[in-house]
């Protein structure tokens, strides 16, 4: 298979560096505002904010198709480069850990293993773009498991721990590894991995929210999974929580279960049975929630499976991840504040 010869446009390089530089520069006023409100060690706070800015920059960069194509070109030219590139994701952690005095060798080792396992699994297939002629193989599913199981097993807990356990670094780190492995190494196209919704995404997201609610709310009440109540939070708090869920829960889970798993199943199963991919991905999505207490949480599994059908339907319409992530975030927000 011939290697792609096109290079990333200079304007795209400039845009990527501009995002990184802007996020880095924003650390300065952000630190000043925080220090004006409360006291933190300024060097540790700077390390925390720089880690956050670089992690967000990596997420944003991997949503750019030009960046992904350039990384894929380099990965196809050299297996060594393909394996080495994702380890750059350790840099933000090292800045935080060393800058705050919380570096632990076992924590860095866990992150390195989390990067290495799925990347090594997918390297043998890096020259074959994932499409209908090269559907999912056992290594693809093994790599998905290597990405998902450690998260569900809380294997990555206790790593980003300044000023306390910081939850959102985990999903942001995981989504970067996941996007690199499948979009860059496997060349999986049309995952729809984007962050900013379009008008059509909002329409699809709301339509599937309404459709799910018509079934999910009565079912959830009947099986005792949800209990209606009126929220005590303000509208701003609800909106902020919904945004946080969208970025740190919905986008990572939708990338894995819809953009990758359902996408692969749709490419592997004959087109006349594409709906099977939606159903299978939804059942697996439901099963992934059984570990919540009390284990096995069959109520959660049933509701997550049903929700997954509507998340998958939102993604299937245009192959746009923000559509399914919007439905996902709004459902989770509804559960949190109204049920």
C-alpha positions in Angstrom: 0.0 0.0 0.0 1.5 3.3 -1.0 2.2 5.9 1.6 0.4 9.2 1.5 2.6 12.0 0.2 0.6 15.0 1.2 2.0 17.0 4.1 0.1 19.0 6.6 -0.3 22.6 5.4 1.8 25.3 7.0 -1.4 27.1 8.1 -2.5 24.0 10.0 0.9 23.8 11.7 0.5 27.4 12.6 -3.0 26.8 14.0 -1.9 23.9 16.1 1.0 25.9 17.6 -1.3 28.9 18.1 -3.7 26.7 20.2 -0.8 25.4 22.3 0.7 28.8 22.7 -2.6 30.4 23.6 -3.5 27.8 26.1 0.0 28.1 27.7 -0.3 31.9 27.9 -3.7 31.7 29.5 -2.0 29.9 32.4 -0.6 33.3 33.5 -3.9 35.2 34.0 -5.6 32.0 35.2 -3.0 31.6 37.9 -3.3 35.3 38.9 -7.1 35.1 39.2 -6.9 31.9 41.4 -4.1 33.3 43.6 -6.2 36.5 44.1 -9.0 34.3 45.5 -7.1 31.8 47.5 -3.6 30.7 48.3 -1.8 28.0 46.5 1.9 27.5 46.0 2.4 29.4 42.8 4.9 27.0 41.2 2.6 24.0 41.9 -0.4 25.9 40.6 1.5 26.8 37.5 2.5 23.1 36.9 -1.2 22.1 37.4 -2.5 24.7 34.9 0.3 23.9 32.3 -0.6 20.2 32.6 -4.2 21.1 31.9 -3.5 23.4 29.0 -1.2 20.8 27.3 -3.7 18.0 27.8 -6.5 20.1 26.3 -4.2 21.1 23.4 -3.6 17.4 22.7 -7.4 16.7 22.7 -8.0 19.7 20.4 -5.2 18.7 18.0 -6.5 15.2 17.6 -9.9 16.5 16.4 -8.1 18.3 13.5 -8.2 16.1 10.4 -5.0 17.7 9.0 -3.1 16.9 12.2 -4.4 13.3 12.2 -3.4 12.8 8.5 0.1 14.1 9.2 0.6 11.9 12.2 -0.7 9.0 10.2 1.8 9.7 7.4 4.6 9.7 9.9 3.3 6.5 11.6 3.1 4.7 8.3 6.6 5.6 7.4 8.1 4.2 10.6 6.9 1.7 13.2 9.3 3.2 15.7 7.8 6.7 15.2 4.3 5.3 15.4 5.1 3.6 18.8 7.0 6.6 20.2 4.6 9.4 19.3 1.9 8.7 21.9 4.4 8.7 24.7 4.5 12.5 24.3 1.2 12.3 26.2 3.3 11.6 29.3 4.8 15.1 29.2 1.8 16.9 30.8 1.7 14.4 33.6 5.4 14.8 34.3 5.1 18.5 34.4 2.3 18.2 37.0 3.9 15.4 39.0 7.4 16.9 39.1 6.2 20.4 39.6 4.0 19.5 42.5 6.3 16.9 44.1 3.8 14.1 43.5 5.8 12.1 41.0 5.5 8.3 41.6 7.3 5.8 39.4 4.4 3.3 39.6 2.0 6.0 38.4 4.2 6.9 35.4 4.6 3.2 34.7 0.8 2.7 34.7 0.4 5.5 32.2 3.2 4.1 30.0 1.6 0.7 30.0 -1.8 2.1 29.2 -0.2 3.8 26.1 1.9 0.8 25.1 -0.6 -2.0 25.3 -3.2 -0.9 22.7 -0.5 0.8 20.6 1.5 -2.4 20.3 -1.6 -4.4 19.5 -2.5 -2.1 16.6 0.9 -1.6 15.1 0.9 -4.7 12.8 -2.2 -3.3 11.1 -1.0 0.3 10.7 -0.6 0.0 6.9 -4.2 -1.1 6.4 -6.7 1.6 6.7 -9.8 0.5 8.7 -12.6 0.4 6.1 -15.1 -2.0 4.7 -12.3 -4.0 3.0 -10.3 -4.2 6.2 -12.9 -4.5 8.9 -12.3 -5.1 12.6 -9.9 -7.9 13.6 -9.2 -9.5 16.9 -6.4 -6.9 17.6 -8.9 -4.1 17.3 -11.2 -5.5 19.9 -8.3 -6.4 22.1 -7.0 -2.8 21.9 -10.5 -1.5 22.8 -10.5 -3.7 25.8 -7.0 -2.5 26.8 -8.3 1.0 26.7 -11.6 0.5 28.4 -11.0 -2.2 31.1 -8.3 -0.2 33.1 -10.7 2.7 33.3 -13.6 0.6 34.6 -11.3 -1.2 37.0 -10.1 2.2 38.3 -6.5 1.3 37.4 -5.7 4.9 36.6 -6.9 6.3 39.9 -4.5 8.0 42.3 -2.2 9.4 39.5 -3.2 13.1 39.1 -3.4 13.9 42.8 -2.7 17.6 43.3 -4.2 19.5 45.0 -6.4 16.4 45.4 -7.5 13.5 43.2 -8.4 15.3 39.9 -10.9 13.2 38.0 -11.0 15.0 34.7 -7.4 14.3 33.7 -8.2 10.6 33.4 -10.8 10.8 30.6 -8.9 13.5 28.8 -5.7 11.4 28.8 -7.6 8.3 27.8 -9.4 10.0 24.9 -6.0 11.2 23.5 -4.6 7.6 23.6 -7.8 6.2 22.1 -7.9 8.8 19.3 -4.2 8.3 18.5 -4.4 4.5 18.3 -7.5 4.3 16.2 -7.5 7.5 14.1 -3.8 7.7 13.5 -2.4 4.1 13.6 -5.5 2.3 12.3 -6.7 5.1 10.1 -10.3 4.8 11.2 -12.2 7.5 9.3 -15.6 9.0 9.9 -15.5 8.5 13.7 -16.8 12.1 13.8 -14.4 13.0 16.7 -15.0 16.7 17.2 -15.7 18.8 20.2 -17.8 21.7 18.9 -21.4 20.8 18.0 -23.0 22.1 14.8 -26.7 23.1 14.4 -27.5 19.6 13.0 -25.8 17.9 16.0 -28.0 19.9 18.4 -31.1 18.8 16.5 -30.1 15.1 16.4 -29.1 15.2 20.1 -32.4 16.8 21.2 -34.5 14.5 19.1 -32.8 11.4 20.5 -33.1 12.8 24.0 -36.8 13.2 23.6 -37.2 9.7 22.1 -35.2 8.1 24.9 -37.0 10.0 27.6 -40.4 8.7 26.4 -39.2 5.2 27.1 -36.4 5.6 29.6 -38.2 7.7 32.2 -41.2 5.3 32.7 -38.9 2.3 32.6 -36.4 3.8 35.0 -39.1 4.6 37.5 -40.7 1.2 37.1 -37.5 -0.8 37.8 -36.5 1.6 40.6 -33.4 3.1 38.9 -34.6 6.7 39.1 -36.7 8.6 41.5 -38.1 12.0 40.4 -37.4 15.2 42.4 -37.0 18.9 41.7 -33.4 20.1 41.4 -32.1 22.5 44.1 -29.3 23.7 41.8 -29.4 26.9 39.8 -29.6 27.0 36.0 -26.0 28.1 35.8 -24.9 25.1 37.9 -26.9 22.7 35.8 -25.4 24.2 32.6 -21.9 24.0 34.0 -22.3 20.4 35.1 -23.8 19.5 31.7 -20.7 21.0 30.0 -18.4 19.1 32.3 -20.2 15.8 31.6 -20.1 16.5 27.9 -16.3 17.0 27.9 -15.2 14.4 30.5 -17.8 11.6 30.3 -19.8 11.9 27.1 -17.0 12.6 24.6 -14.6 9.8 25.8 -17.4 7.2 26.1 -18.9 8.1 22.8 -15.6 8.0 21.0 -15.0 4.5 22.3 -18.5 3.0 21.9 -19.9 4.9 18.9 -17.0 6.4 17.0 -14.8 3.3 17.3 -16.8 0.2 18.3 -20.1 0.8 16.5 -18.1 2.3 13.6 -16.0 -0.9 13.3 -19.0 -3.1 13.6 -20.8 -1.2 10.8 -17.8 -1.7 8.6 -17.5 -5.4 9.4 -21.1 -6.5 9.3 -22.8 -6.5 5.9 -24.5 -3.2 5.2 -28.0 -4.7 5.1 -27.5 -5.6 8.8 -25.8 -2.4 9.9 -28.4 -2.0 12.6 -26.8 -5.1 14.3 -23.7 -2.9 15.0 -25.9 -0.4 16.8 -27.5 -3.1 18.9 -24.3 -4.9 19.7 -22.4 -1.7 20.7 -25.4 -0.7 22.9 -25.4 -4.1 24.7 -21.7 -3.9 25.3 -22.2 -0.3 26.5 -24.8 -1.5 28.9 -22.6 -4.3 30.2 -19.8 -1.8 30.8 -22.0 -0.3 33.5 -22.7 -3.4 35.5 -19.7 -2.8 37.7 -21.4 0.1 39.5 -22.6 -0.8 43.0 -24.5 -2.9 43.8 -22.6 -5.3 41.6 -23.9 -6.5 39.2 -26.0 -3.4 38.8 -28.6 -4.9 36.3 -30.8 -1.8 36.5 -27.9 0.4 35.4 -27.1 -2.1 32.7 -30.6 -2.1 31.3 -30.9 1.6 31.3 -27.4 2.1 29.7 -28.3 -0.4 27.0 -31.5 1.5 26.1 -29.7 4.8 26.3 -26.9 3.4 24.1 -29.4 2.7 21.3 -30.4 6.3 21.1 -26.8 7.6 21.5 -25.8 5.3 18.7 -28.7 6.5 16.6 -27.7 10.1 17.1 -24.1 9.2 15.9 -25.3 7.1 13.0 -27.3 10.0 11.4 -24.2 12.0 10.3 -21.3 10.2 12.0 -20.8 13.2 14.2 -19.6 12.5 17.8 -21.0 15.8 19.2 -24.5 14.6 18.4 -24.4 11.5 20.4 -22.3 13.2 23.1 -25.0 15.9 23.5 -27.7 13.3 24.0 -25.4 11.4 26.4 -24.6 14.6 28.4 -28.2 15.7 28.6 -29.4 12.3 29.7 -26.7 12.1 32.5 -27.6 15.7 33.5 -31.3 14.8 33.7 -30.5 11.8 35.9 -28.3 13.9 38.1 -30.6 16.8 38.8 -34.2 15.6 38.2 -34.0 11.9 39.1 
